[in-house]
């Protein structure tokens, strides 16, 4: 199904992130909605800010900020004043609410053009994506102070990948992109995210992802768990389970009774992941930093997704 893509005019594209737990200071999202259609995406709930449904409308109705480059340019000019650099403003996270390299980016190049603007002022950036399309922009990325490039990979099992992420690039394509970026001297790694109970949390599956990350030269592996903190996300995810894995529905309703995983579950999986990270030479300290990202999986912050 070809998505409906419509332009919108943004008042601003660089949004201040005030939550102290966040590992970045600003967010930038050139798109609203995502063609990858991941069933677990916490940002699905942000469509309600536009009075849109949070079902598969999130995948099939994409809005793009047609003036993203102009709005970003004006914001940075005001912030810079007479300075030639904005390194001091902190990190800009690109891709907190939607994949900045979803298929539409191949045509519109909004993410690339925003990166070019950020490069003029040497603003530190981190990017989260599932797409090897980012390789197109290696030339721009090498002119930026890149903090991290984060590829989300949570399984190497084809049937689970297709069930949870119906239109995203194959995990092996993402790993190949990590290898290429690392070879180019860029800090690329894996977000082991989300860890999905009973589907991607088995010891052999976790080992396969972490071992593959090491094999492909990932600089880091940072785990994060599935959260179903908003009614919209929980309803949609359970609907997918009813269609594809109906035997899991009751277990999920019990496990996510309060919107997040019980500590006893997390502690058990954490122990195993930490053993794997140590075995494959990844820093457990770096991995633990990702716990702050989980704030994003709670109630969506309108500031981070504003337009």
C-alpha positions as CSV (number, residue, x, y, z in Angstrom):
1,X,0.0,0.0,0.0
2,X,1.4,3.4,-1.0
3,X,1.4,5.8,1.9
4,X,-0.3,9.2,1.7
5,X,2.3,11.8,2.1
6,X,1.4,15.4,2.9
7,X,3.4,18.5,3.7
8,X,3.1,20.6,6.8
9,X,4.7,23.9,7.8
10,X,6.7,23.7,11.0
11,X,7.0,26.6,13.4
12,X,10.3,25.1,14.6
13,X,12.0,21.7,14.1
14,X,14.6,21.9,16.8
15,X,12.9,21.2,20.1
16,X,14.4,21.6,23.6
17,X,14.3,18.4,25.7
18,X,14.1,19.5,29.3
19,X,13.8,16.0,30.9
20,X,17.0,15.7,33.0
21,X,17.1,11.9,32.4
22,X,17.5,12.4,28.6
23,X,20.9,11.7,27.2
24,X,20.5,14.6,24.7
25,X,19.4,18.2,24.8
26,X,17.4,18.7,21.6
27,X,15.3,16.6,19.3
28,X,14.7,16.9,15.5
29,X,12.2,15.0,13.5
30,X,11.6,16.0,9.9
31,X,8.7,13.5,9.5
32,X,5.5,12.6,11.4
33,X,4.5,8.9,11.0
34,X,6.8,6.2,9.8
35,X,6.6,3.9,6.8
36,X,8.4,1.1,8.7
37,X,5.2,0.4,10.7
38,X,6.8,-1.2,13.7
39,X,4.0,-2.7,15.8
40,X,5.7,-1.6,19.1
41,X,6.6,2.0,18.2
42,X,6.0,4.3,21.2
43,X,5.7,7.3,18.8
44,X,2.5,5.9,17.3
45,X,0.7,7.7,20.1
46,X,2.0,11.1,18.8
47,X,-0.5,10.9,15.9
48,X,-3.2,11.8,18.4
49,X,-1.7,15.3,18.6
50,X,-2.8,15.7,15.0
51,X,-6.2,14.3,15.7
52,X,-5.2,11.2,13.7
53,X,-5.8,7.5,14.5
54,X,-2.9,5.7,16.1
55,X,-3.5,2.4,14.3
56,X,-1.8,1.7,10.9
57,X,-2.5,5.3,10.0
58,X,0.9,5.9,11.6
59,X,2.4,3.8,8.8
60,X,0.2,4.9,5.9
61,X,-0.3,8.6,6.5
62,X,3.1,10.4,6.6
63,X,3.5,14.1,7.2
64,X,6.7,15.8,6.2
65,X,7.9,19.2,7.4
66,X,8.4,20.9,4.0
67,X,10.2,23.9,5.5
68,X,12.4,21.9,7.9
69,X,15.6,23.2,6.4
70,X,14.5,26.9,6.5
71,X,13.1,26.6,10.0
72,X,16.3,24.9,11.3
73,X,18.5,27.5,9.6
74,X,16.6,30.4,11.2
75,X,16.7,28.7,14.7
76,X,20.4,28.1,14.6
77,X,21.1,31.6,13.3
78,X,19.3,33.1,16.3
79,X,21.0,30.8,18.7
80,X,24.5,31.4,17.3
81,X,24.3,35.2,17.1
82,X,27.9,36.2,16.2
83,X,29.4,32.8,17.0
84,X,30.5,30.4,14.2
85,X,29.8,27.3,16.2
86,X,27.1,25.9,18.4
87,X,29.1,22.9,19.9
88,X,28.1,24.2,23.4
89,X,24.4,23.7,23.0
90,X,24.5,20.0,23.6
91,X,23.5,17.0,21.5
92,X,20.7,17.0,18.9
93,X,18.9,13.6,18.7
94,X,17.5,12.9,15.2
95,X,14.9,10.2,15.1
96,X,13.3,10.3,18.5
97,X,9.7,10.1,17.1
98,X,10.1,8.6,13.6
99,X,12.8,7.1,11.5
100,X,14.7,10.0,9.8
101,X,15.7,7.5,7.0
102,X,12.4,6.0,6.2
103,X,11.7,5.5,2.5
104,X,10.3,9.0,1.9
105,X,13.7,10.4,2.9
106,X,15.2,8.8,-0.3
107,X,13.1,11.3,-2.3
108,X,12.9,14.4,-0.1
109,X,16.3,14.3,1.6
110,X,15.1,16.4,4.5
111,X,17.3,14.6,7.0
112,X,20.4,15.1,4.8
113,X,19.7,18.8,4.3
114,X,19.1,19.3,8.0
115,X,22.5,17.5,8.7
116,X,24.1,19.9,6.3
117,X,22.7,22.9,8.2
118,X,23.9,21.4,11.6
119,X,27.3,20.8,10.1
120,X,27.7,24.5,9.4
121,X,27.5,25.2,13.1
122,X,29.3,22.0,14.2
123,X,26.3,20.9,16.4
124,X,26.8,17.5,18.0
125,X,24.3,14.9,16.7
126,X,23.1,11.4,17.5
127,X,20.9,9.5,15.0
128,X,18.6,6.6,15.5
129,X,17.4,4.6,12.5
130,X,16.6,1.2,11.1
131,X,17.7,2.0,7.5
132,X,20.9,1.6,5.6
133,X,19.9,4.7,3.6
134,X,22.0,6.6,6.1
135,X,25.1,5.4,4.1
136,X,24.1,7.9,1.4
137,X,25.1,10.6,3.9
138,X,28.5,9.4,5.0
139,X,30.1,12.5,3.3
140,X,28.0,14.9,5.5
141,X,28.3,12.8,8.7
142,X,32.1,12.9,8.4
143,X,31.9,16.7,8.7
144,X,29.9,16.6,11.9
145,X,30.7,15.9,15.6
146,X,28.7,12.7,15.6
147,X,28.0,11.4,19.1
148,X,26.5,8.1,18.0
149,X,24.7,6.4,15.1
150,X,22.2,3.9,16.6
151,X,20.7,1.1,14.6
152,X,17.8,-0.6,16.3
153,X,18.0,-4.4,16.0
154,X,16.2,-6.7,18.3
155,X,16.1,-10.1,16.4
156,X,17.8,-11.9,13.6
157,X,14.8,-14.3,13.2
158,X,13.0,-13.6,9.9
159,X,9.5,-14.5,11.0
160,X,9.7,-12.3,14.2
161,X,11.2,-9.4,12.3
162,X,8.4,-9.6,9.7
163,X,5.7,-9.8,12.3
164,X,7.0,-6.9,14.4
165,X,8.4,-4.6,11.7
166,X,6.5,-5.3,8.5
167,X,8.2,-2.8,6.3
168,X,11.7,-2.2,7.8
169,X,15.0,-3.2,6.2
170,X,16.4,-6.6,7.1
171,X,18.4,-6.7,10.3
172,X,21.4,-8.0,8.3
173,X,21.3,-4.9,6.1
174,X,21.4,-2.7,9.2
175,X,24.4,-4.7,10.6
176,X,26.2,-4.3,7.2
177,X,25.6,-0.5,7.5
178,X,27.0,-0.5,11.0
179,X,30.2,-2.2,9.7
180,X,30.5,0.4,6.9
181,X,30.0,3.3,9.2
182,X,32.5,2.0,11.7
183,X,35.0,1.5,8.9
184,X,34.5,5.1,8.0
185,X,35.4,6.1,11.6
186,X,31.9,6.9,12.6
187,X,30.6,5.8,16.1
188,X,27.9,3.3,15.0
189,X,26.3,0.7,17.2
190,X,23.2,-1.2,18.1
191,X,20.2,-0.4,20.2
192,X,19.0,-3.9,21.2
193,X,15.5,-2.5,21.2
194,X,13.0,-3.2,22.1
195,X,13.5,-6.5,23.9
196,X,10.1,-8.1,23.4
197,X,9.1,-10.6,26.0
198,X,8.6,-14.2,24.8
199,X,9.6,-13.2,21.3
200,X,13.1,-11.7,21.3
201,X,14.3,-12.4,24.8
202,X,15.4,-16.0,24.6
203,X,19.1,-16.5,25.5
204,X,20.0,-17.8,22.1
205,X,18.3,-14.9,20.3
206,X,20.0,-12.3,22.5
207,X,23.3,-14.0,21.9
208,X,22.7,-14.0,18.1
209,X,22.1,-10.2,18.0
210,X,25.0,-9.3,20.3
211,X,27.4,-11.7,18.6
212,X,26.4,-10.3,15.2
213,X,26.9,-6.7,16.5
214,X,30.5,-7.6,17.6
215,X,31.2,-9.4,14.3
216,X,30.1,-6.2,12.4
217,X,32.3,-3.8,14.3
218,X,29.6,-2.2,16.4
219,X,31.0,0.3,18.9
220,X,28.3,-0.4,21.5
221,X,25.2,-2.4,22.3
222,X,22.5,-0.7,24.4
223,X,19.5,-2.7,25.5
224,X,16.0,-1.3,26.0
225,X,12.8,-3.1,26.8
226,X,9.3,-2.9,25.2
227,X,7.0,-0.5,27.0
228,X,3.3,-0.3,26.5
229,X,2.8,2.8,28.5
230,X,0.1,4.5,26.4
231,X,-3.3,3.0,25.6
232,X,-2.8,3.6,21.9
233,X,0.4,1.7,21.7
234,X,-0.8,-1.1,23.9
235,X,-4.0,-1.6,22.0
236,X,-2.3,-1.8,18.7
237,X,0.5,-4.1,19.8
238,X,-2.0,-6.5,21.4
239,X,-4.1,-6.4,18.3
240,X,-1.0,-7.6,16.3
241,X,-0.4,-10.4,18.9
242,X,-4.1,-11.5,18.5
243,X,-3.5,-11.9,14.8
244,X,-0.1,-13.5,14.9
245,X,0.6,-14.9,18.3
246,X,-2.8,-15.2,20.1
247,X,-1.4,-17.5,22.8
248,X,0.7,-14.6,24.1
249,X,-2.1,-12.1,24.6
250,X,-3.1,-13.1,28.2
251,X,0.5,-13.3,29.2
252,X,1.1,-9.8,27.9
253,X,-2.0,-8.4,29.6
254,X,-0.7,-9.8,32.9
255,X,2.9,-8.8,32.3
256,X,2.1,-5.2,31.3
257,X,-0.8,-4.7,33.7
258,X,0.9,-1.4,34.8
259,X,2.4,-0.4,31.4
260,X,5.9,-1.5,32.1
261,X,7.7,-4.7,32.8
262,X,8.1,-5.9,36.4
263,X,11.6,-5.5,37.9
264,X,11.9,-9.2,38.4
265,X,11.7,-9.8,34.7
266,X,14.1,-7.1,33.8
267,X,16.6,-8.2,36.4
268,X,16.7,-11.7,35.0
269,X,17.2,-10.6,31.4
270,X,19.7,-7.9,32.5
271,X,21.9,-10.5,34.1
272,X,22.1,-12.5,30.9
273,X,22.6,-9.5,28.7
274,X,25.5,-8.3,30.9
275,X,27.2,-11.6,30.7
276,X,26.9,-11.5,26.9
277,X,28.2,-8.0,26.6
278,X,31.2,-8.9,28.7
279,X,31.8,-12.0,26.7
280,X,31.8,-10.1,23.4
281,X,33.8,-7.1,24.6
282,X,31.2,-4.5,25.0
283,X,31.2,-2.0,27.9
284,X,28.4,-2.6,30.5
285,X,28.7,1.0,31.6
286,X,27.9,2.2,28.1
287,X,25.0,-0.2,27.9
288,X,23.5,1.0,31.2
289,X,23.2,4.5,29.9
290,X,20.3,3.5,27.7
291,X,18.0,3.2,30.7
292,X,17.5,7.0,30.4
293,X,16.2,6.5,26.9
294,X,13.2,4.6,28.3
295,X,11.7,7.9,29.4
296,X,10.8,8.3,25.7
297,X,8.7,5.2,25.9
298,X,6.4,6.7,28.5
299,X,3.9,9.4,27.8
300,X,4.9,11.1,24.5
301,X,6.4,14.6,25.1
302,X,4.6,17.0,22.8
303,X,7.6,19.3,23.0
304,X,9.8,16.7,21.4
305,X,7.4,16.2,18.5
306,X,6.0,19.7,18.0
307,X,5.5,21.3,14.7
